[in-house]
Amino acid sequence: MIILDTGAVKALAAGHKTLNLLAGNMARTPGDHLVIPALCLTQAEADEQDVSRRVLALTSVNVDPLDTVAAIGVGTMIRDSLGGPDTCHALYCALPRAEFTGMSILLTPHEDAYPPGIITVDIDSPGMLGHW
């Protein structure tokens, strides 16, 4: 699963070349999609008008909802000072889940915002060009 945090969502909406190429490639691959945590989308829209409209127009984007279980987990992370609501929702999405058995990758312009053990890739790193 590939997850975009708030900074990556804003970059995608602003036309970040590599993120847009990734979104286009994923749109052509059945079953592949980019996951945006709902609180990251909320924060991106609060920061910049029409971000949500631009990213949700992409067919390869899915929003991970903040359901009851996620709300409790994210709230606990916020209380434990792991970050703000959007950062904690991205972190929650990157943790192992029953419905997804593979490895999650969190795309972000702020790798240092996440604790060790979470696989993060800077959106401007050479790894974003397909050299993972």
N, CA, C and O atoms as a MOPAC input file, in Angstrom:
PM7 MOZYME 1SCF
protein

 N      0.85000 1    -1.16000 1     0.00000 1
 C      0.00000 1     0.00000 1     0.00000 1
 C      0.89900 1     1.22600 1     0.00000 1
 O      1.87000 1     1.28700 1     0.75500 1
 N      0.58500 1     2.19100 1    -0.83300 1
 C      1.32500 1     3.44600 1    -0.89200 1
 C      0.42700 1     4.54400 1    -0.32100 1
 O     -0.67900 1     4.78300 1    -0.80600 1
 N      0.93000 1     5.19500 1     0.71000 1
 C      0.17000 1     6.19000 1     1.46000 1
 C      0.78700 1     7.56500 1     1.22600 1
 O      2.00900 1     7.70900 1     1.22300 1
 N     -0.04900 1     8.56100 1     1.03300 1
 C      0.41300 1     9.94500 1     0.88000 1
 C      0.00800 1    10.73600 1     2.10800 1
 O     -1.16400 1    10.74800 1     2.48400 1
 N      0.97700 1    11.40200 1     2.74000 1
 C      0.62800 1    12.25700 1     3.87000 1
 C      0.22300 1    13.63900 1     3.35600 1
 O      0.15500 1    13.85400 1     2.14600 1
 N     -0.04100 1    14.55900 1     4.25500 1
 C     -0.53800 1    15.88900 1     3.87700 1
 C      0.38000 1    16.59000 1     2.89200 1
 O     -0.09000 1    17.12900 1     1.89000 1
 N      1.67400 1    16.59200 1     3.15400 1
 C      2.62100 1    17.25200 1     2.25100 1
 C      2.63300 1    16.62400 1     0.87200 1
 O      2.71700 1    17.32800 1    -0.13500 1
 N      2.54800 1    15.29400 1     0.82000 1
 C      2.52100 1    14.60400 1    -0.47400 1
 C      1.21600 1    14.89000 1    -1.21600 1
 O      1.21500 1    15.01800 1    -2.44000 1
 N      0.12000 1    14.98800 1    -0.49000 1
 C     -1.17200 1    15.31500 1    -1.11500 1
 C     -1.11200 1    16.70200 1    -1.74600 1
 O     -1.55500 1    16.89600 1    -2.87800 1
 N     -0.56200 1    17.66500 1    -1.01000 1
 C     -0.46000 1    19.02500 1    -1.54000 1
 C      0.47500 1    19.06500 1    -2.74900 1
 O      0.21400 1    19.78700 1    -3.71100 1
 N      1.55300 1    18.29800 1    -2.70300 1
 C      2.48100 1    18.24300 1    -3.84000 1
 C      1.81000 1    17.61600 1    -5.05700 1
 O      1.97900 1    18.10200 1    -6.17500 1
 N      1.05900 1    16.55300 1    -4.85300 1
 C      0.33900 1    15.91500 1    -5.95500 1
 C     -0.64400 1    16.89600 1    -6.58300 1
 O     -0.73200 1    16.99100 1    -7.80800 1
 N     -1.37500 1    17.61500 1    -5.75800 1
 C     -2.34700 1    18.59400 1    -6.25500 1
 C     -1.66600 1    19.73700 1    -7.00100 1
 O     -2.24300 1    20.31800 1    -7.91900 1
 N     -0.43300 1    20.05600 1    -6.60100 1
 C      0.30800 1    21.15700 1    -7.23400 1
 C      1.02600 1    20.72000 1    -8.50800 1
 O      1.67700 1    21.53200 1    -9.16700 1
 N      0.90800 1    19.43500 1    -8.85500 1
 C      1.50700 1    18.96300 1   -10.10000 1
 C      2.88700 1    18.35200 1    -9.96900 1
 O      3.62300 1    18.29300 1   -10.95400 1
 N      3.26200 1    17.89500 1    -8.78200 1
 C      4.56500 1    17.24400 1    -8.56800 1
 C      4.75200 1    16.16300 1    -9.63000 1
 O      3.97800 1    15.20900 1    -9.70200 1
 N      5.78100 1    16.32500 1   -10.44500 1
 C      5.97500 1    15.47700 1   -11.62200 1
 C      6.01100 1    13.98500 1   -11.29000 1
 O      5.28800 1    13.19800 1   -11.90100 1
 N      6.83300 1    13.59700 1   -10.34000 1
 C      6.98600 1    12.17900 1   -10.03400 1
 C      5.71700 1    11.59700 1    -9.41700 1
 O      5.31900 1    10.48300 1    -9.75800 1
 N      5.08200 1    12.33900 1    -8.51600 1
 C      3.83600 1    11.84800 1    -7.91900 1
 C      2.74700 1    11.70700 1    -8.97800 1
 O      1.97400 1    10.75000 1    -8.94200 1
 N      2.67900 1    12.63800 1    -9.91100 1
 C      1.68200 1    12.54400 1   -10.97400 1
 C      1.96600 1    11.36700 1   -11.90300 1
 O      1.03200 1    10.71300 1   -12.36900 1
 N      3.23700 1    11.08700 1   -12.18000 1
 C      3.58600 1     9.90400 1   -12.97300 1
 C      3.18000 1     8.62700 1   -12.23800 1
 O      2.64500 1     7.69500 1   -12.83800 1
 N      3.44200 1     8.59900 1   -10.93000 1
 C      3.05500 1     7.44300 1   -10.11500 1
 C      1.53900 1     7.25200 1   -10.13900 1
 O      1.05600 1     6.13300 1   -10.31600 1
 N      0.79400 1     8.33000 1    -9.96500 1
 C     -0.67000 1     8.24500 1    -9.98700 1
 C     -1.16800 1     7.75500 1   -11.35000 1
 O     -2.09600 1     6.95000 1   -11.41800 1
 N     -0.56400 1     8.23200 1   -12.41700 1
 C     -0.94600 1     7.79700 1   -13.76000 1
 C     -0.63800 1     6.32500 1   -13.98800 1
 O     -1.45000 1     5.60100 1   -14.56300 1
 N      0.53300 1     5.88000 1   -13.53900 1
 C      0.89000 1     4.46600 1   -13.68800 1
 C     -0.03700 1     3.57300 1   -12.87500 1
 O     -0.42700 1     2.49900 1   -13.33400 1
 N     -0.38500 1     4.00000 1   -11.69400 1
 C     -1.26800 1     3.19300 1   -10.84700 1
 C     -2.67900 1     3.13500 1   -11.41700 1
 O     -3.38400 1     2.14400 1   -11.23100 1
 N     -3.08900 1     4.18100 1   -12.10200 1
 C     -4.42600 1     4.17900 1   -12.71200 1
 C     -4.53700 1     3.13400 1   -13.81500 1
 O     -5.62800 1     2.65100 1   -14.11700 1
 N     -3.40300 1     2.79100 1   -14.41000 1
 C     -3.40500 1     1.79700 1   -15.48800 1
 C     -3.19700 1     0.36800 1   -14.98800 1
 O     -3.23400 1    -0.57800 1   -15.77400 1
 N     -2.97900 1     0.21300 1   -13.68200 1
 C     -2.74900 1    -1.10700 1   -13.10900 1
 C     -3.93900 1    -1.48500 1   -12.23900 1
 O     -4.14400 1    -0.88500 1   -11.18400 1
 N     -4.72600 1    -2.47000 1   -12.66000 1
 C     -5.90700 1    -2.86300 1   -11.87800 1
 C     -5.54000 1    -3.23100 1   -10.43800 1
 O     -4.59200 1    -3.97700 1   -10.19600 1
 N     -6.29500 1    -2.70500 1    -9.51000 1
 C     -6.10400 1    -3.01800 1    -8.10300 1
 C     -5.09900 1    -2.13400 1    -7.38200 1
 O     -5.06200 1    -2.13400 1    -6.15100 1
 N     -4.28600 1    -1.38200 1    -8.10900 1
 C     -3.32200 1    -0.49100 1    -7.47100 1
 C     -3.95300 1     0.87300 1    -7.23900 1
 O     -4.69800 1     1.37700 1    -8.07900 1
 N     -3.64700 1     1.45900 1    -6.09500 1
 C     -4.14500 1     2.79800 1    -5.81200 1
 C     -3.27700 1     3.47700 1    -4.75500 1
 O     -2.55900 1     2.82000 1    -4.00200 1
 N     -3.35800 1     4.77400 1    -4.71800 1
 C     -2.70100 1     5.57400 1    -3.70000 1
 C     -3.71400 1     5.81600 1    -2.58500 1
 O     -4.88100 1     6.10600 1    -2.84900 1
 N     -3.27200 1     5.69800 1    -1.36700 1
 C     -4.15800 1     5.87400 1    -0.22000 1
 C     -3.86200 1     7.21200 1     0.44900 1
 O     -2.71700 1     7.52500 1     0.77400 1
 N     -4.91800 1     7.98900 1     0.64400 1
 C     -4.79500 1     9.26000 1     1.35400 1
 C     -5.61900 1     9.14600 1     2.63900 1
 O     -6.83900 1     8.99000 1     2.57500 1
 N     -4.96900 1     9.22200 1     3.80000 1
 C     -5.72000 1     9.22500 1     5.05200 1
 C     -6.66300 1    10.43100 1     5.09300 1
 O     -6.28700 1    11.53600 1     4.70500 1
 N     -7.86700 1    10.21000 1     5.55600 1
 C     -8.88500 1    11.27200 1     5.55300 1
 C     -8.41300 1    12.55000 1     6.25200 1
 O     -8.69500 1    13.65200 1     5.78300 1
 N     -7.70200 1    12.40700 1     7.36200 1
 C     -7.25400 1    13.60900 1     8.07400 1
 C     -6.14000 1    14.33100 1     7.33200 1
 O     -5.96300 1    15.53500 1     7.52000 1
 N     -5.38500 1    13.63000 1     6.49600 1
 C     -4.38800 1    14.29300 1     5.64600 1
 C     -5.09200 1    15.09500 1     4.55800 1
 O     -4.68500 1    16.21400 1     4.24700 1
 N     -6.14600 1    14.52800 1     3.98100 1
 C     -6.92500 1    15.25300 1     2.97900 1
 C     -7.58700 1    16.47700 1     3.61000 1
 O     -7.62700 1    17.55000 1     3.00700 1
 N     -8.10100 1    16.31000 1     4.81300 1
 C     -8.73200 1    17.41900 1     5.53000 1
 C     -7.74300 1    18.55700 1     5.76200 1
 O     -8.05600 1    19.72000 1     5.50900 1
 N     -6.53800 1    18.21500 1     6.24900 1
 C     -5.53600 1    19.23900 1     6.52600 1
 C     -5.05700 1    19.90300 1     5.23900 1
 O     -4.86800 1    21.11900 1     5.20100 1
 N     -4.86000 1    19.11500 1     4.19300 1
 C     -4.41800 1    19.68900 1     2.91200 1
 C     -5.45600 1    20.67400 1     2.37700 1
 O     -5.09600 1    21.73500 1     1.86700 1
 N     -6.72800 1    20.33400 1     2.48900 1
 C     -7.78900 1    21.23100 1     2.02700 1
 C     -7.87400 1    22.47200 1     2.90500 1
 O     -8.14300 1    23.56400 1     2.40500 1
 N     -7.64900 1    22.32000 1     4.20700 1
 C     -7.66000 1    23.47200 1     5.10700 1
 C     -6.50600 1    24.42200 1     4.78400 1
 O     -6.63700 1    25.63900 1     4.91900 1
 N     -5.37200 1    23.85000 1     4.35300 1
 C     -4.20200 1    24.66600 1     4.01300 1
 C     -4.33900 1    25.36100 1     2.66200 1
 O     -3.91800 1    26.50600 1     2.49900 1
 N     -4.93000 1    24.66100 1     1.69600 1
 C     -5.01300 1    25.19500 1     0.33000 1
 C     -6.35000 1    24.81300 1    -0.30700 1
 O     -6.69000 1    23.63200 1    -0.38500 1
 N     -7.08700 1    25.78800 1    -0.75000 1
 C     -8.38900 1    25.56800 1    -1.36800 1
 C     -8.26600 1    24.71300 1    -2.63400 1
 O     -7.32800 1    24.87300 1    -3.41400 1
 N     -9.21600 1    23.81400 1    -2.82100 1
 C     -9.37200 1    22.95600 1    -3.99500 1
 C     -8.34600 1    21.83000 1    -4.12500 1
 O     -8.30900 1    21.15500 1    -5.15400 1
 N     -7.51600 1    21.61300 1    -3.10900 1
 C     -6.58800 1    20.48500 1    -3.13900 1
 C     -7.36700 1    19.18000 1    -3.27200 1
 O     -7.02000 1    18.32100 1    -4.08300 1
 N     -8.41200 1    19.03800 1    -2.48000 1
 C     -9.18000 1    17.78700 1    -2.50800 1
 C     -9.80900 1    17.55000 1    -3.87900 1
 O     -9.82600 1    16.41800 1    -4.36200 1
 N    -10.31100 1    18.57700 1    -4.49200 1
 C    -10.91700 1    18.43300 1    -5.81900 1
 C     -9.88900 1    17.93400 1    -6.82500 1
 O    -10.18600 1    17.06100 1    -7.64100 1
 N     -8.68400 1    18.48600 1    -6.76700 1
 C     -7.64400 1    18.09100 1    -7.72200 1
 C     -7.17200 1    16.65200 1    -7.50600 1
 O     -6.99100 1    15.91700 1    -8.47700 1
 N     -6.97000 1    16.24100 1    -6.26900 1
 C     -6.46700 1    14.87200 1    -6.05600 1
 C     -7.56600 1    13.82100 1    -6.18900 1
 O     -7.30200 1    12.70700 1    -6.64000 1
 N     -8.77300 1    14.15800 1    -5.81000 1
 C     -9.85400 1    13.17200 1    -5.92000 1
 C    -10.30800 1    12.96300 1    -7.36300 1
 O    -11.03500 1    12.01100 1    -7.65100 1
 N     -9.89300 1    13.83000 1    -8.25800 1
 C    -10.18800 1    13.64900 1    -9.68000 1
 C     -9.33900 1    12.52600 1   -10.27900 1
 O     -9.65400 1    12.02200 1   -11.35700 1
 N     -8.27700 1    12.13400 1    -9.59900 1
 C     -7.40200 1    11.06500 1   -10.07400 1
 C     -8.02300 1     9.70900 1    -9.73200 1
 O     -8.38600 1     9.45700 1    -8.58400 1
 N     -8.13900 1     8.84900 1   -10.73000 1
 C     -8.80700 1     7.55700 1   -10.50800 1
 C     -8.00000 1     6.60700 1    -9.63800 1
 O     -8.55100 1     5.63400 1    -9.12200 1
 N     -6.72900 1     6.85900 1    -9.46500 1
 C     -5.89200 1     5.96100 1    -8.67500 1
 C     -5.86500 1     6.31200 1    -7.18500 1
 O     -5.13800 1     5.68000 1    -6.41900 1
 N     -6.63800 1     7.29900 1    -6.76900 1
 C     -6.62600 1     7.76600 1    -5.38200 1
 C     -7.83300 1     7.22100 1    -4.61600 1
 O     -8.97100 1     7.29500 1    -5.07900 1
 N     -7.55400 1     6.67600 1    -3.43800 1
 C     -8.60100 1     6.25400 1    -2.50400 1
 C     -8.36100 1     6.95600 1    -1.17700 1
 O     -7.21600 1     7.20100 1    -0.79800 1
 N     -9.43600 1     7.27900 1    -0.47500 1
 C     -9.32500 1     7.91600 1     0.83500 1
 C     -9.57800 1     6.86100 1     1.90400 1
 O    -10.57600 1     6.14200 1     1.86300 1
 N     -8.65400 1     6.78200 1     2.86700 1
 C     -8.82300 1     5.88000 1     3.99900 1
 C     -9.65600 1     6.60900 1     5.04600 1
 O     -9.21100 1     7.62000 1     5.58800 1
 N    -10.85700 1     6.11300 1     5.34100 1
 C    -11.74100 1     6.83300 1     6.26400 1
 C    -11.26200 1     6.74500 1     7.71100 1
 O    -10.51200 1     5.84100 1     8.07900 1
 N    -11.69900 1     7.67800 1     8.50400 1
 C    -11.42900 1     7.65000 1     9.93500 1
 C    -12.63200 1     6.99400 1    10.60100 1
 O    -13.54700 1     7.66600 1    11.07600 1
 N    -12.60500 1     5.66100 1    10.62500 1
 C    -13.71500 1     4.93500 1    11.25000 1
 C    -13.50000 1     4.88600 1    12.76200 1
 O    -12.56200 1     5.49500 1    13.27600 1
 N    -14.35300 1     4.17500 1    13.46500 1
 C    -14.29600 1     4.14100 1    14.92300 1
 C    -12.97100 1     3.61900 1    15.44300 1
 O    -12.36200 1     4.23500 1    16.31700 1
 N    -12.52100 1     2.49600 1    14.92000 1
 C    -11.26000 1     1.91100 1    15.37900 1
 C    -10.09500 1     2.83800 1    15.06400 1
 O     -9.22200 1     3.04300 1    15.90700 1
 N    -10.07300 1     3.40400 1    13.85400 1
 C     -9.00200 1     4.32400 1    13.47500 1
 C     -9.01500 1     5.56000 1    14.36900 1
 O     -7.95700 1     6.03800 1    14.77800 1
 N    -10.19200 1     6.07800 1    14.67400 1
 C    -10.28100 1     7.27500 1    15.51800 1
 C     -9.66600 1     7.03000 1    16.89000 1
 O     -9.00500 1     7.91300 1    17.43700 1
 N     -9.87400 1     5.85200 1    17.44700 1
 C     -9.29200 1     5.52600 1    18.74900 1
 C     -7.77100 1     5.41000 1    18.63300 1
 O     -7.03800 1     5.94100 1    19.46700 1
 N     -7.30700 1     4.72000 1    17.60500 1
 C     -5.86600 1     4.56400 1    17.40600 1
 C     -5.18000 1     5.88800 1    17.16100 1
 O     -4.13300 1     6.16600 1    17.74700 1
 N     -5.75600 1     6.70700 1    16.30100 1
 C     -5.18200 1     8.01900 1    15.99000 1
 C     -5.20800 1     8.91300 1    17.23500 1
 O     -4.24000 1     9.61900 1    17.51700 1
 N     -6.30300 1     8.87900 1    17.96500 1
 C     -6.39900 1     9.66900 1    19.20000 1
 C     -5.33800 1     9.27500 1    20.21100 1
 O     -4.75700 1    10.13600 1    20.87300 1
 N     -5.08300 1     7.99200 1    20.33200 1
 C     -4.03400 1     7.51200 1    21.23800 1
 C     -2.66900 1     8.01100 1    20.79900 1
 O     -1.86200 1     8.42400 1    21.63300 1
 N     -2.40100 1     7.97800 1    19.50300 1
 C     -1.11700 1     8.46600 1    18.98500 1
 C     -0.95000 1     9.96300 1    19.23600 1
 O      0.14100 1    10.41600 1    19.58100 1
 N     -2.01800 1    10.72500 1    19.06400 1
 C     -1.95800 1    12.17200 1    19.33000 1
 C     -1.66100 1    12.40100 1    20.80700 1
 O     -0.80500 1    13.21400 1    21.15700 1
 N     -2.37600 1    11.67700 1    21.67400 1
 C     -2.16300 1    11.80600 1    23.11900 1
 C     -0.73100 1    11.45000 1    23.50700 1
 O     -0.15900 1    12.04800 1    24.41900 1
 N     -0.15300 1    10.46200 1    22.80000 1
 C      1.21700 1    10.02800 1    23.07500 1
 C      2.26000 1    10.90700 1    22.38300 1
 O      3.44100 1    10.56200 1    22.34600 1
 N      1.82200 1    12.03700 1    21.83900 1
 C      2.69800 1    13.04700 1    21.22800 1
 C      3.47700 1    12.53400 1    20.01700 1
 O      4.64800 1    12.87200 1    19.84400 1
 N      2.83300 1    11.72100 1    19.18100 1
 C      3.47900 1    11.24100 1    17.96500 1
 C      3.25900 1    12.18400 1    16.78800 1
 O      3.78600 1    11.94000 1    15.70200 1
 N      2.50100 1    13.24600 1    16.97700 1
 C      2.26600 1    14.22000 1    15.92200 1
 C      0.85500 1    14.76500 1    15.98800 1
 O      0.09000 1    14.47200 1    16.90700 1
 N      0.52900 1    15.57700 1    14.97200 1
 C     -0.81300 1    16.13300 1    14.87800 1
 C     -1.77900 1    15.11400 1    14.31100 1
 O     -1.36800 1    14.00900 1    13.95500 1
 N     -3.04900 1    15.45800 1    14.21900 1
 C     -4.04800 1    14.51200 1    13.72200 1
 C     -3.73200 1    13.93400 1    12.34400 1
 O     -3.89800 1    12.73300 1    12.13100 1
 N     -3.28100 1    14.76800 1    11.40700 1
 C     -3.00200 1    14.25400 1    10.06300 1
 C     -1.78800 1    13.33300 1    10.05200 1
 O     -1.81200 1    12.28400 1     9.40800 1
 N     -0.73700 1    13.71200 1    10.75200 1
 C      0.45600 1    12.86900 1    10.83000 1
 C      0.12900 1    11.53300 1    11.48100 1
 O      0.57600 1    10.48400 1    11.01800 1
 N     -0.64500 1    11.57300 1    12.54600 1
 C     -1.00900 1    10.33400 1    13.24100 1
 C     -1.91900 1     9.45300 1    12.39600 1
 O     -1.81800 1     8.22900 1    12.47200 1
 N     -2.80500 1    10.03700 1    11.59300 1
 C     -3.64200 1     9.20500 1    10.72300 1
 C     -2.78500 1     8.55000 1     9.64100 1
 O     -3.01400 1     7.39000 1     9.29700 1
 N     -1.80600 1     9.26700 1     9.10200 1
 C     -0.89200 1     8.66900 1     8.12600 1
 C     -0.09900 1     7.54500 1     8.77400 1
 O      0.07800 1     6.48300 1     8.17700 1
 N      0.37700 1     7.77200 1     9.98400 1
 C      1.11200 1     6.75100 1    10.72200 1
 C      0.23400 1     5.53900 1    10.97500 1
 O      0.67700 1     4.40400 1    10.79900 1
 N     -1.00200 1     5.76700 1    11.38500 1
 C     -1.94900 1     4.66900 1    11.61900 1
 C     -2.14400 1     3.84500 1    10.34300 1
 O     -2.16100 1     2.61500 1    10.39300 1
 N     -2.28900 1     4.51500 1     9.22000 1
 C     -2.48700 1     3.80600 1     7.94700 1
 C     -1.26500 1     2.98700 1     7.54800 1
 O     -1.39400 1     1.97100 1     6.86500 1
 N     -0.07200 1     3.42700 1     7.97200 1
 C      1.15700 1     2.72100 1     7.61100 1
 C      1.41400 1     1.48400 1     8.47400 1
 O      2.26300 1     0.66000 1     8.13600 1
 N      0.69900 1     1.35400 1     9.56500 1
 C      0.88000 1     0.19000 1    10.43000 1
 C      0.26200 1    -1.05400 1     9.78800 1
 O     -0.64100 1    -0.93900 1     8.95900 1
 N      0.74400 1    -2.23900 1    10.16600 1
 C      0.16300 1    -3.47600 1     9.60300 1
 C     -1.33900 1    -3.55200 1     9.84200 1
 O     -1.84200 1    -3.16000 1    10.89500 1
 N     -2.05000 1    -4.07700 1     8.81900 1
 C     -3.51400 1    -4.17600 1     8.89100 1
 C     -3.94300 1    -5.54300 1     8.41000 1
 O     -3.28300 1    -6.15900 1     7.57300 1
 N     -5.05000 1    -6.00800 1     8.94500 1
 C     -5.55800 1    -7.32300 1     8.56900 1
 C     -5.93800 1    -7.40400 1     7.09500 1
 O     -5.75200 1    -8.44500 1     6.46500 1
 N     -6.46800 1    -6.31500 1     6.54100 1
 C     -6.93200 1    -6.33200 1     5.15000 1
 C     -5.81900 1    -6.14000 1     4.13100 1
 O     -6.05100 1    -6.25500 1     2.92700 1
 N     -4.60700 1    -5.84700 1     4.60500 1
 C     -3.48800 1    -5.65100 1     3.70400 1
 C     -2.26300 1    -6.30800 1     4.30900 1
 O     -1.78400 1    -5.89200 1     5.36400 1
 N     -1.75500 1    -7.33800 1     3.63900 1
 C     -0.65700 1    -8.11100 1     4.21000 1
 C      0.71300 1    -7.67400 1     3.71200 1
 O      1.72600 1    -8.14700 1     4.22800 1
 N      0.77400 1    -6.79300 1     2.73600 1
 C      2.05700 1    -6.33800 1     2.20700 1
 C      2.67500 1    -5.24500 1     3.05700 1
 O      2.18200 1    -4.91800 1     4.13700 1
 N      3.76100 1    -4.68900 1     2.54900 1
 C      4.47500 1    -3.62600 1     3.23000 1
 C      3.93300 1    -2.27500 1     2.77500 1
 O      3.76800 1    -2.03400 1     1.57900 1
 N      3.65900 1    -1.40400 1     3.72600 1
 C      3.18900 1    -0.06000 1     3.40200 1
 C      4.36300 1     0.88800 1     3.24400 1
 O      5.35800 1     0.79600 1     3.96200 1
 N      4.23000 1     1.79700 1     2.29500 1
 C      5.23700 1     2.82900 1     2.05400 1
 C      4.53900 1     4.17000 1     2.19600 1
 O      3.51000 1     4.41500 1     1.56700 1
 N      5.09600 1     5.02400 1     3.01400 1
 C      4.52100 1     6.33400 1     3.27200 1
 C      5.32700 1     7.38300 1     2.51600 1
 O      6.50400 1     7.59600 1     2.80800 1
 N      4.69600 1     8.03400 1     1.54700 1
 C      5.35000 1     9.09100 1     0.76800 1
 C      5.12500 1    10.42400 1     1.46100 1
 O      4.00000 1    10.77100 1     1.82100 1
 N      6.21500 1    11.17100 1     1.64500 1
 C      6.16000 1    12.39400 1     2.42700 1
 C      7.32100 1    13.32200 1     2.07600 1
 O      8.38300 1    12.85000 1     1.67100 1
 N      7.13700 1    14.62000 1     2.22400 1
 C      8.27800 1    15.52000 1     2.11600 1
 C      8.97600 1    15.70200 1     3.46800 1
 O      9.95700 1    16.44000 1     3.56400 1
 N      8.47000 1    15.02800 1     4.51600 1
 C      8.98400 1    15.19800 1     5.88100 1
 C      9.21600 1    13.84100 1     6.54300 1
 O      8.48600 1    13.45300 1     7.45500 1
 N     10.23700 1    13.12300 1     6.07700 1
 C     10.51100 1    11.79300 1     6.63200 1
 C     10.75100 1    11.80300 1     8.13300 1
 O     10.43300 1    10.83200 1     8.82000 1
 N     11.30900 1    12.89100 1     8.64600 1
 C     11.62700 1    12.97100 1    10.06600 1
 C     10.38700 1    13.11600 1    10.95800 1
 O     10.50700 1    13.07000 1    12.18300 1
 N      9.21100 1    13.28700 1    10.37000 1
 C      7.98000 1    13.41200 1    11.15100 1
 C      7.46100 1    12.05700 1    11.64100 1
 O      6.51700 1    11.99600 1    12.42800 1
 N      8.09000 1    10.96800 1    11.16900 1
 C      7.60800 1     9.62200 1    11.49400 1
 C      8.66100 1     8.84300 1    12.26900 1
 O      9.85700 1     9.01100 1    12.03300 1
 N      8.22600 1     7.99400 1    13.18800 1
 C      9.18200 1     7.24700 1    14.01600 1
 C      9.89900 1     6.15100 1    13.23800 1
 O      9.44100 1     5.73700 1    12.17300 1
 N     11.01600 1     5.68600 1    13.76700 1
 C     11.73000 1     4.56500 1    13.14100 1
 C     10.79900 1     3.35500 1    13.02500 1
 O      9.91200 1     3.15500 1    13.85500 1
 N     11.01600 1     2.56900 1    12.00100 1
 C     10.19200 1     1.38500 1    11.78500 1
 C      9.10400 1     1.59400 1    10.74600 1
 O      8.54500 1     0.62700 1    10.22800 1
 N      8.80300 1     2.83400 1    10.44200 1
 C      7.83100 1     3.15500 1     9.39900 1
 C      8.62100 1     3.41400 1     8.12000 1
 O      9.55300 1     4.21800 1     8.11800 1
 N      8.26000 1     2.74800 1     7.05200 1
 C      8.97000 1     2.93800 1     5.79000 1
 C      8.45500 1     4.20300 1     5.12800 1
 O      7.31600 1     4.27100 1     4.66700 1
 N      9.32600 1     5.19900 1     5.09400 1
 C      8.98700 1     6.47600 1     4.47300 1
 C      9.91600 1     6.70800 1     3.29400 1
 O     11.06800 1     6.27600 1     3.30000 1
 N      9.40300 1     7.39200 1     2.28700 1
 C     10.20200 1     7.79000 1     1.12900 1
 C      9.93300 1     9.26300 1     0.88100 1
 O      8.78400 1     9.68700 1     0.75300 1
 N     11.00600 1    10.03300 1     0.81300 1
 C     10.87300 1    11.45400 1     0.52200 1
 C     10.39900 1    11.60800 1    -0.92600 1
 O     10.94900 1    10.97900 1    -1.83000 1
 N      9.39500 1    12.43000 1    -1.14300 1
 C      8.82700 1    12.56400 1    -2.48300 1
 C      9.80800 1    13.14100 1    -3.49400 1
 O      9.57000 1    13.04900 1    -4.69900 1
 N     10.90100 1    13.73200 1    -3.03200 1
 C     11.90200 1    14.27300 1    -3.94500 1
 C     13.18500 1    13.44200 1    -3.97900 1
 O     14.20000 1    13.89100 1    -4.51100 1
 N     13.14400 1    12.24400 1    -3.41900 1
 C     14.33500 1    11.39400 1    -3.39200 1
 C     14.47500 1    10.62100 1    -4.70700 1
 O     13.49900 1    10.45600 1    -5.43900 1
 N     15.68300 1    10.15200 1    -5.00300 1
 C     15.87300 1     9.32600 1    -6.20700 1
 C     15.00200 1     8.06800 1    -6.18300 1
 O     14.64800 1     7.55100 1    -7.24300 1
 N     14.65400 1     7.57300 1    -5.01200 1
 C     13.78600 1     6.40000 1    -4.88700 1
 C     12.42500 1     6.60800 1    -5.52700 1
 O     11.77600 1     5.65100 1    -5.95000 1
 N     12.00500 1     7.83400 1    -5.59600 1
 C     10.71100 1     8.14400 1    -6.22600 1
 C     10.78100 1     7.97900 1    -7.75300 1
 O      9.75300 1     7.95200 1    -8.43000 1
 N     11.97900 1     7.87100 1    -8.27000 1
 C     12.12400 1     7.71600 1    -9.72200 1
 C     12.17200 1     6.25100 1   -10.12800 1
 O     12.48300 1     5.94300 1   -11.27800 1
 N     11.86900 1     5.34000 1    -9.20200 1
 C     11.80800 1     3.93300 1    -9.53000 1
 C     13.05300 1     3.15300 1    -9.16100 1
 O     13.23900 1     2.03600 1    -9.64300 1
 N     13.90000 1     3.70200 1    -8.32800 1
 C     15.13000 1     3.01900 1    -7.91900 1
 C     15.02700 1     2.46300 1    -6.50500 1
 O     16.01900 1     2.47900 1    -5.77700 1
 N     13.85800 1     1.97000 1    -6.09100 1
 C     13.67200 1     1.43600 1    -4.72800 1
 C     14.39800 1     0.15300 1    -4.59300 1
 O     14.37200 1    -0.46200 1    -3.52700 1

